[in-house]
Structures are given as C-alpha cells and as structure tokens.
Amino acid sequence: MSDSRHSRRAFLKGAGGVAAGGIVGPSALASSATESTTRAPKRLAGELDVELSINGAKQKVRCQPRTTLLNALRNHCDPPLTGTKLVCDHGSCGACTVLVDDEPACSCLLLAVDARGKEVRTVEGLANEDELSPVQAAFVEHDALMCGFCTPGFVMSITACLEKNPGASLPEIKSACAGNTCRCGTYPHIFDAAVAAGGRMRKGGSK
C-alpha cells in the first residue's frame, strides 16, 4: 500500500510539472517574440528606398513598390509636395498631373518606382523663387481658378504645351488640356490665361 501511494504521489507530481510546463512555455515564447520584434528594424514589410529627381533635386523616399508617384509626392517626400492634388485617383480628372521628362502624366497612375531615373516636375517647381512662372502668373491675372483642386493639373498641362510651342493655338491648348476637368466651370478664364501666357513666353518670358 505504501508503494501504491508513492506511485500515485509521483504520478501527480509529474502531471503537475507537465501542466506547469504547458503554462510557462508559451510565456517564454511570447517573451522571445517580443525581444525579436524589438530588435527588428522599424520598417514595414516590402518597403524599399526609391531615389527620385523632383524639381531638379534628388530625393530619397521609403515606400512600398505599389506606392503611386502621387502618394510618394504628398506623403513620403520631405517636405511633402501637396500641390499635386488627389481627386479622382483613377486618372480621369487630371488634377494630379505632373511633368515626367517634360511630358504630362497622371501621377495617380504612375508608380513611384517607375519614375526612377526620370525628371519629375511638380507645380512647386515652376516658380523661380518668388517669381511665378508665366502660366501661374496668367492664372492669377485672369482669375482662372475657383476651388483650386484642378488648378495645378491645368497649370502643368498648359506649361508642357507652351514650353514645346509658345505659339500654340487655342484648339491646340484645349487639346493639351483634354484630360483635365474643372468642375467649377472656369474653362473660359483658363483658356484666356493660357493664351496670355503663350504670348508672354513668345516675347521672351521665363519658363
């Protein structure tokens, strides 16, 4: 009978040890995982460093491969370049237009990684310090904006058109802006401003 009790006591002690081990084990694992997380670099999975040339200056941004150029400009640049507007996010309104190697492009449809090795110009890069570009100045003079969300896109599209041909006709200017939408309906003022800017550039005004 003594042997029976000893065996039972040994069994219960052994079972208790196994149960305790089942409790302590996950805790130790959790502690190890926490330490591993603490040691890991503060970087989201899949992020990479992308060097872009924006308005004549090199800028390195950290983003995911799926990040659009629009998102990179507004949220990943330092300082943020918020002149380029997020409106439709589908390439149908033109508000996010920038110049990529002097060609207009909807930055919401272009990946930041695909802009590597190219020259990107945004509306912030048009003015010469405190002097507005001819197109920007004409927009102010002709009251060619209302809410302003579409304005940077129109300015960039018209700038691309007039830099190639300052003598562009009104139909040519309208064709250059075919991808831009103004929901406020300021088209007459926009086109007046574009024609005026072209005249100024033909007379030797700065870009």
VEXDREN-2710 file (C-alpha; in Angstrom, 1 decimal):
% VEXDREN-2710
k/r/px/py/pz
1/MET/0.0/0.0/0.0
2/SER/2.9/2.3/0.7
3/ASP/4.3/1.6/-2.7
4/SER/0.9/2.4/-4.2
5/ARG/0.7/5.8/-2.5
6/HIS/4.2/6.6/-3.5
7/SER/3.5/5.8/-7.1
8/ARG/0.3/7.9/-7.1
9/ARG/2.2/10.8/-5.5
10/ALA/4.9/10.6/-8.1
11/PHE/2.4/10.5/-10.9
12/LEU/0.5/13.5/-9.6
13/LYS/3.8/15.5/-9.1
14/GLY/4.8/14.5/-12.6
15/ALA/1.5/15.6/-14.1
16/GLY/1.7/18.9/-12.2
17/GLY/5.1/19.5/-13.7
18/VAL/3.8/18.9/-17.2
19/ALA/0.9/21.2/-16.7
20/ALA/3.2/23.9/-15.3
21/GLY/5.4/23.5/-18.3
22/GLY/2.4/24.0/-20.6
23/ILE/1.7/27.3/-18.9
24/VAL/5.3/28.6/-18.7
25/GLY/6.3/27.5/-22.3
26/PRO/4.0/30.0/-24.2
27/SER/5.0/32.8/-21.9
28/ALA/8.7/32.2/-22.6
29/LEU/7.9/32.0/-26.3
30/ALA/6.0/35.3/-26.2
31/SER/8.9/37.0/-24.4
32/SER/11.3/35.8/-27.0
33/ALA/9.0/37.0/-29.8
34/THR/8.8/40.4/-28.1
35/GLU/12.5/40.7/-27.9
36/SER/12.8/39.7/-31.6
37/THR/10.3/42.4/-32.6
38/THR/12.1/45.0/-30.5
39/ARG/15.4/44.2/-32.3
40/ALA/13.8/44.3/-35.8
41/PRO/14.3/47.5/-37.8
42/LYS/11.4/49.8/-37.9
43/ARG/10.4/49.1/-41.5
44/LEU/7.2/47.7/-43.0
45/ALA/7.5/44.5/-44.9
46/GLY/8.1/45.2/-48.6
47/GLU/9.3/48.8/-48.3
48/LEU/12.3/50.0/-50.3
49/ASP/14.2/53.2/-50.7
50/VAL/13.5/54.9/-54.0
51/GLU/15.6/57.8/-55.3
52/LEU/13.7/60.3/-57.3
53/SER/14.7/63.5/-59.1
54/ILE/12.0/66.1/-58.3
55/ASN/12.1/69.7/-59.4
56/GLY/15.8/69.4/-60.0
57/ALA/16.8/67.9/-56.7
58/LYS/17.4/64.3/-55.6
59/GLN/15.0/63.0/-53.0
60/LYS/15.1/59.5/-51.4
61/VAL/11.7/58.2/-50.3
62/ARG/10.9/55.0/-48.5
63/CYS/7.7/53.3/-49.8
64/GLN/6.2/50.1/-51.0
65/PRO/6.5/49.0/-54.6
66/ARG/2.8/49.6/-55.1
67/THR/3.1/53.3/-54.0
68/THR/2.0/55.7/-56.6
69/LEU/4.1/58.7/-57.6
70/LEU/1.2/60.9/-56.3
71/ASN/1.2/59.2/-52.9
72/ALA/5.0/59.5/-52.8
73/LEU/4.9/63.2/-53.5
74/ARG/2.2/64.0/-51.0
75/ASN/3.1/61.6/-48.2
76/HIS/6.7/60.4/-48.5
77/CYS/8.7/63.5/-49.6
78/ASP/10.3/65.8/-47.2
79/PRO/8.8/68.4/-47.2
80/PRO/5.6/67.0/-48.6
81/LEU/4.7/68.2/-52.1
82/THR/1.0/68.7/-51.7
83/GLY/0.5/71.0/-54.7
84/THR/-0.3/67.9/-56.7
85/LYS/-3.8/67.1/-55.9
86/LEU/-5.5/63.7/-55.1
87/VAL/-9.1/64.0/-56.6
88/CYS/-10.4/61.0/-58.6
89/ASP/-7.4/58.7/-58.1
90/HIS/-8.3/57.0/-61.4
91/GLY/-6.6/59.2/-64.0
92/SER/-9.8/60.7/-65.2
93/CYS/-9.7/64.3/-63.9
94/GLY/-6.1/65.4/-64.4
95/ALA/-5.7/67.1/-61.1
96/CYS/-2.6/65.1/-60.2
97/THR/-0.8/66.0/-63.5
98/VAL/3.0/66.4/-63.2
99/LEU/5.7/66.5/-65.9
100/VAL/7.8/63.4/-66.3
101/ASP/10.7/64.2/-68.6
102/ASP/8.7/67.2/-69.7
103/GLU/5.6/65.1/-70.7
104/PRO/2.3/65.4/-68.7
105/ALA/1.5/62.4/-66.7
106/CYS/-1.2/61.5/-64.2
107/SER/0.8/60.8/-61.1
108/CYS/-2.0/58.7/-59.6
109/LEU/-1.5/56.1/-62.4
110/LEU/2.3/56.1/-62.2
111/LEU/4.3/54.0/-59.7
112/ALA/7.0/55.9/-57.8
113/VAL/9.5/53.1/-58.7
114/ASP/8.8/53.7/-62.4
115/ALA/9.8/57.3/-62.0
116/ARG/13.4/56.4/-61.1
117/GLY/15.9/57.9/-63.5
118/LYS/13.4/60.4/-64.8
119/GLU/13.0/64.1/-64.1
120/VAL/9.7/64.9/-62.3
121/ARG/8.4/68.4/-62.1
122/THR/5.5/69.5/-59.9
123/VAL/3.7/72.8/-59.6
124/GLU/6.0/73.7/-56.8
125/GLY/8.9/73.6/-59.2
126/LEU/7.6/76.1/-61.7
127/ALA/8.2/79.4/-59.9
128/ASN/11.6/81.0/-59.9
129/GLU/11.9/81.7/-56.1
130/ASP/9.3/84.4/-55.6
131/GLU/8.6/85.0/-59.3
132/LEU/5.7/83.0/-60.7
133/SER/6.0/81.2/-64.0
134/PRO/4.2/82.9/-67.0
135/VAL/1.4/80.3/-66.7
136/GLN/1.0/80.7/-63.0
137/ALA/1.0/84.5/-63.3
138/ALA/-1.6/84.4/-66.1
139/PHE/-3.9/82.2/-64.0
140/VAL/-3.8/84.8/-61.2
141/GLU/-4.3/87.7/-63.6
142/HIS/-7.2/86.1/-65.4
143/ASP/-8.9/84.7/-62.3
144/ALA/-8.6/81.2/-63.8
145/LEU/-9.3/79.3/-60.6
146/MET/-12.2/78.8/-58.1
147/CYS/-11.9/75.9/-55.7
148/GLY/-8.3/75.3/-56.8
149/PHE/-8.3/71.5/-56.8
150/CYS/-8.0/71.2/-60.6
151/THR/-5.7/74.3/-61.0
152/PRO/-2.2/72.6/-60.5
153/GLY/-3.1/70.0/-63.1
154/PHE/-4.2/72.6/-65.7
155/VAL/-1.1/74.6/-65.0
156/MET/1.1/71.6/-65.6
157/SER/-0.7/70.5/-68.8
158/ILE/-0.6/74.1/-70.2
159/THR/3.0/74.5/-69.2
160/ALA/4.0/71.4/-71.1
161/CYS/2.1/72.6/-74.1
162/LEU/3.6/76.1/-74.2
163/GLU/7.1/75.1/-73.4
164/LYS/7.0/73.0/-76.5
165/ASN/5.3/75.6/-78.6
166/PRO/4.7/79.1/-77.1
167/GLY/2.7/79.9/-80.2
168/ALA/0.2/77.1/-79.7
169/SER/-3.3/78.0/-81.0
170/LEU/-6.4/77.9/-78.8
171/PRO/-7.5/74.5/-80.3
172/GLU/-4.0/73.1/-79.5
173/ILE/-4.2/74.3/-76.0
174/LYS/-7.6/72.8/-75.5
175/SER/-6.3/69.5/-76.9
176/ALA/-3.4/69.6/-74.4
177/CYS/-6.0/70.0/-71.6
178/ALA/-8.3/67.3/-72.8
179/GLY/-7.5/65.1/-69.8
180/ASN/-8.2/67.9/-67.2
181/THR/-11.6/68.6/-65.7
182/CYS/-12.7/71.7/-64.0
183/ARG/-15.9/71.0/-62.0
184/CYS/-16.3/74.7/-61.3
185/GLY/-16.6/75.6/-65.0
186/THR/-13.8/78.2/-65.2
187/TYR/-12.7/77.0/-68.7
188/PRO/-13.1/80.4/-70.4
189/HIS/-10.7/82.0/-67.8
190/ILE/-8.3/79.1/-68.0
191/PHE/-8.0/79.3/-71.8
192/ASP/-7.7/83.1/-71.6
193/ALA/-4.8/82.6/-69.2
194/ALA/-3.2/80.0/-71.4
195/VAL/-3.3/82.3/-74.4
196/ALA/-1.9/85.2/-72.4
197/ALA/0.9/83.0/-71.0
198/GLY/1.8/81.9/-74.5
199/GLY/2.1/85.5/-75.7
200/ARG/4.3/86.3/-72.7
201/MET/6.6/83.3/-73.4
202/ARG/6.9/84.3/-77.1
203/LYS/8.2/87.7/-76.0
204/GLY/10.9/86.0/-74.0
205/GLY/9.3/85.4/-70.7
206/SER/10.9/82.9/-68.5
207/LYS/9.6/79.3/-68.4
END
